[in-house]
């Protein structure tokens, strides 16, 4: 930085610190948003001039005035903790003592096998295939949206999830029933990619470190999205004509619509398909540790929620009315 240039603005410092730690773009957007709201809430005072009282006041206002959920309040606290500890370098003892809001324990919504079949029967094209992978492989919505060609092994019936939740990699199963559909889909995607390349495009976003080391990596077939968007765009930094992956909102809307058309009374979402994957595996007799690995849960206690959904002890009890 030239000696006469002003220091970077606080939010730019936050962005730089987040990117240095390889957090996801979504985390960056969320943290920057919460820090901005924290500063505006206190009349644009610099965080260095604030402390425990201001943080508690902000978090309390979120709960009482904004009526946000516990998970949202905890995300806001995480952003502020990151600001003080990682950006301002202020290791304040009171940060560790702040009580985080407890998330209520709720049982996940699970569809029956018939309900899953009815929902999938009302979908088609890429949205059907993505939904089939959420149910058949236990993928999260963003995990299936961000799948790259190199991570799909049709012959081995495996899917590698890169940088899943918690920045963990894992391997999960590809349903045998849809391998032909996946293979056929990839043929169409490759044709689209080759057409983009011929027109001077064919680029996708790749990790920064990879693009610096291999300038043409973003144009290689293996790095292409499995589920590309229908439109291209020009990246402002590189000038490359790129294609993003299919936006997750497209899938969300389609799944909600299919659930309504199927007459499913439950609140069925994309994540409901993942819940159903885990519950149906457990019901089929697979052990909890295997399901934990397939789902990518760090702690088995997270996976144990599905044992409550099945409610095995209750199902074995014969009701007095019977």
C-alpha positions in Angstrom: 0.0 0.0 0.0 1.4 3.4 -0.9 2.4 5.5 2.2 -0.1 8.3 1.4 -3.1 6.0 0.7 -5.8 5.9 3.5 -6.2 2.7 5.5 -8.9 0.3 4.2 -12.3 0.9 5.5 -13.5 -1.3 8.4 -15.9 -3.5 6.3 -13.2 -4.0 3.7 -10.9 -5.2 6.4 -13.7 -7.6 7.5 -14.0 -8.9 4.0 -10.2 -9.4 3.7 -10.0 -11.3 7.0 -12.9 -13.6 6.0 -11.4 -14.3 2.6 -8.0 -15.0 4.2 -9.7 -17.7 6.2 -11.5 -19.2 3.2 -15.0 -18.7 4.5 -17.8 -19.1 2.1 -19.2 -16.1 0.2 -22.5 -16.5 2.1 -20.7 -16.3 5.4 -18.9 -13.2 4.2 -22.2 -11.5 3.1 -23.9 -12.4 6.4 -21.0 -11.2 8.6 -20.6 -7.9 6.7 -24.3 -7.4 6.9 -24.5 -7.9 10.7 -21.5 -5.8 11.4 -22.9 -3.0 9.3 -26.2 -3.2 11.2 -24.4 -3.2 14.5 -22.6 0.0 13.6 -25.7 1.7 12.3 -27.7 0.7 15.3 -25.3 2.7 17.5 -25.3 5.8 15.3 -22.2 4.8 13.2 -19.9 4.7 16.2 -16.6 2.8 15.6 -16.7 -0.6 17.3 -13.4 0.2 19.0 -15.4 2.8 21.0 -18.0 0.3 22.0 -18.0 -2.8 24.2 -20.1 -5.3 26.1 -23.0 -3.0 26.8 -23.5 -2.0 23.2 -23.2 -5.7 22.0 -25.8 -6.8 24.5 -28.1 -3.9 23.7 -27.9 -4.8 20.0 -28.5 -8.5 20.5 -31.4 -7.8 22.8 -33.0 -5.5 20.3 -32.8 -8.2 17.7 -34.8 -10.5 19.9 -37.3 -8.1 21.4 -37.9 -5.6 18.6 -36.8 -7.6 15.5 -38.1 -10.9 17.0 -35.4 -12.8 15.2 -34.9 -16.5 15.8 -32.2 -17.9 18.1 -30.1 -19.1 15.2 -30.3 -15.6 13.6 -29.3 -14.0 16.9 -26.4 -16.4 17.2 -25.2 -15.6 13.7 -25.2 -11.9 14.5 -23.2 -12.6 17.7 -20.7 -14.7 15.7 -20.2 -11.8 13.3 -19.5 -9.4 16.1 -17.1 -11.8 17.8 -15.2 -12.2 14.5 -15.0 -8.4 14.2 -13.5 -7.9 17.6 -11.2 -10.9 17.8 -10.0 -11.4 14.2 -10.2 -7.9 12.7 -9.7 -5.4 15.5 -7.4 -7.8 17.4 -9.3 -7.1 20.6 -9.4 -10.2 22.9 -12.1 -9.1 25.2 -12.8 -11.3 28.2 -16.5 -10.5 28.1 -17.0 -12.0 24.7 -16.6 -15.5 26.1 -19.2 -14.8 28.8 -22.0 -13.7 26.5 -24.9 -16.1 26.7 -25.9 -17.4 23.2 -29.6 -17.9 22.6 -30.6 -21.5 22.7 -32.1 -22.9 19.6 -35.4 -24.8 20.2 -35.2 -28.5 19.6 -37.7 -29.3 16.9 -38.2 -32.7 15.2 -37.5 -32.5 11.4 -40.4 -32.9 9.0 -40.1 -36.3 7.2 -42.0 -37.5 4.2 -43.2 -41.0 3.7 -41.8 -43.0 0.8 -45.1 -42.6 -1.0 -45.0 -38.8 -0.5 -41.5 -38.6 -1.8 -42.5 -40.5 -4.9 -45.5 -38.3 -5.4 -43.4 -35.1 -5.1 -40.7 -36.3 -7.5 -43.3 -37.4 -10.0 -44.4 -33.8 -10.4 -40.9 -32.5 -11.2 -38.9 -32.7 -14.4 -35.5 -31.9 -15.9 -32.7 -30.6 -13.8 -34.9 -29.8 -10.8 -36.1 -33.4 -10.7 -32.6 -34.7 -10.8 -31.4 -32.3 -8.1 -34.3 -33.3 -5.9 -33.7 -37.0 -6.5 -30.1 -36.4 -5.3 -31.2 -34.6 -2.2 -33.4 -37.5 -1.3 -31.3 -40.4 -2.8 -27.9 -39.1 -1.6 -28.7 -36.9 1.4 -27.3 -33.8 -0.1 -28.1 -30.3 1.1 -29.6 -27.9 -1.5 -26.4 -25.9 -1.9 -24.3 -29.0 -2.0 -26.2 -30.3 -5.0 -26.3 -26.9 -6.7 -22.5 -26.5 -6.3 -21.6 -30.0 -7.6 -18.7 -30.0 -10.1 -18.3 -32.5 -12.9 -15.1 -33.9 -11.3 -17.0 -34.8 -8.1 -19.6 -37.1 -9.8 -18.5 -40.7 -10.4 -21.3 -42.3 -12.3 -19.4 -45.6 -12.8 -18.5 -45.9 -9.1 -21.9 -44.5 -8.0 -20.3 -42.0 -5.7 -20.6 -38.3 -5.1 -17.9 -36.3 -3.5 -19.1 -33.3 -1.6 -16.4 -30.6 -1.4 -16.4 -27.9 1.4 -19.8 -29.0 2.8 -21.2 -27.4 5.9 -18.3 -26.9 8.4 -15.9 -27.0 5.4 -15.7 -30.8 5.4 -15.4 -33.1 2.4 -17.3 -36.4 2.3 -18.4 -39.2 0.0 -22.0 -40.2 -0.4 -23.8 -42.7 -2.5 -25.4 -42.1 -5.9 -28.7 -44.0 -6.3 -28.4 -46.7 -8.9 -31.9 -45.8 -10.1 -30.7 -42.5 -11.5 -27.2 -43.2 -12.8 -28.4 -43.3 -16.4 -30.2 -40.1 -15.9 -27.1 -38.4 -14.4 -25.0 -39.7 -17.3 -27.4 -38.4 -19.9 -27.6 -35.1 -18.1 -23.8 -34.7 -18.2 -23.8 -35.4 -21.9 -26.2 -32.4 -22.4 -24.1 -30.2 -20.1 -20.9 -31.0 -22.0 -22.6 -30.1 -25.2 -23.6 -26.8 -23.7 -20.1 -26.2 -22.4 -18.5 -26.9 -25.7 -20.9 -24.5 -27.3 -20.0 -21.8 -24.8 -16.3 -22.3 -25.4 -16.8 -22.0 -29.2 -18.6 -18.7 -28.5 -15.7 -17.4 -26.5 -17.1 -18.3 -23.1 -17.2 -21.5 -21.1 -15.8 -20.2 -17.9 -17.0 -20.8 -14.3 -15.8 -19.4 -11.0 -13.1 -21.5 -9.3 -11.3 -21.1 -6.0 -8.9 -18.1 -6.1 -5.8 -20.1 -5.4 -6.6 -22.5 -8.2 -7.2 -19.6 -10.7 -3.9 -18.0 -9.8 -2.0 -21.3 -10.3 -3.8 -22.5 -13.4 -5.1 -19.7 -15.4 -7.4 -21.8 -17.6 -8.8 -24.0 -14.8 -12.1 -22.2 -15.0 -12.7 -23.3 -18.5 -11.8 -27.0 -18.0 -14.7 -29.5 -18.3 -14.0 -31.1 -14.9 -14.6 -27.8 -13.1 -17.9 -27.1 -14.8 -21.1 -27.1 -12.7 -23.2 -30.2 -13.0 -26.3 -28.1 -12.9 -25.5 -24.9 -14.9 -27.7 -21.8 -15.1 -29.6 -21.1 -18.3 -28.0 -17.7 -18.8 -24.4 -16.5 -18.9 -22.9 -13.4 -17.4 -19.6 -11.4 -17.7 -17.5 -11.3 -14.6 -16.6 -7.7 -13.8 -13.1 -8.5 -12.5 -11.9 -10.8 -15.3 -14.1 -10.0 -18.2 -14.8 -13.7 -18.7 -18.1 -14.8 -19.9 -19.2 -17.3 -17.3 -22.1 -19.5 -16.4 -23.2 -19.8 -12.8 -24.9 -22.9 -11.3 -28.7 -23.1 -11.3 -29.9 -20.8 -8.6 -31.2 -22.5 -5.5 -34.4 -20.5 -5.5 -35.5 -22.2 -8.7 -35.4 -25.6 -7.0 -37.0 -24.3 -3.8 -40.0 -22.9 -5.7 -40.4 -26.1 -7.8 -40.3 -28.4 -4.7 -42.9 -26.3 -2.9 -45.1 -26.3 -5.9 -44.8 -30.1 -6.4 -45.6 -30.7 -2.8 -48.8 -28.6 -3.1 -49.8 -30.4 -6.3 -49.2 -33.8 -4.7 -51.6 -32.8 -1.9 -48.9 -33.2 0.8 -50.1 -31.5 4.0 -46.7 -31.3 5.6 -44.4 -28.3 5.0 -42.2 -30.0 2.5 -38.9 -28.2 1.5 -35.7 -29.2 -0.2 -34.2 -30.0 3.3 -37.2 -32.2 4.0 -35.8 -34.5 1.3 -32.5 -34.8 3.1 -34.3 -35.5 6.4 -36.3 -38.2 4.7 -33.1 -39.8 3.3 -31.7 -40.1 6.8 -34.9 -41.3 8.4 -35.6 -43.9 5.7 -32.0 -45.3 6.0 -32.4 -45.6 9.7 -35.7 -47.3 9.3 -34.1 -49.7 6.9 -31.7 -50.8 9.6 -28.5 -48.9 8.7 -26.4 -47.9 11.7 -26.3 -44.3 13.0 -22.6 -43.9 12.4 -22.9 -44.8 8.7 -25.8 -42.3 8.3 -23.7 -39.7 10.2 -20.9 -40.1 7.6 -23.2 -39.9 4.7 -24.8 -36.7 6.0 -21.5 -35.1 7.0 -22.5 -34.4 10.6 -19.6 -33.5 12.8 -21.3 -34.9 15.9 -23.4 -38.1 16.1 -25.8 -36.3 18.4 -27.0 -34.3 15.5 -27.8 -37.5 13.6 -29.6 -38.9 16.6 -32.5 -36.6 16.1 -33.7 -39.1 13.4 -34.1 -41.8 16.1 -36.7 -39.5 17.7 -38.5 -39.1 14.4 -38.8 -42.8 14.1 -39.9 -43.1 17.7 -39.0 -46.8 17.8 -40.0 -47.4 21.4 -43.4 -45.9 20.9 -44.0 -47.8 17.8 -43.4 -51.1 19.6 -46.0 -50.3 22.3 -49.5 -51.7 21.8 -52.0 -49.0 22.5 -54.7 -49.9 25.1 -57.3 -48.9 22.5 -56.1 -51.7 20.3 
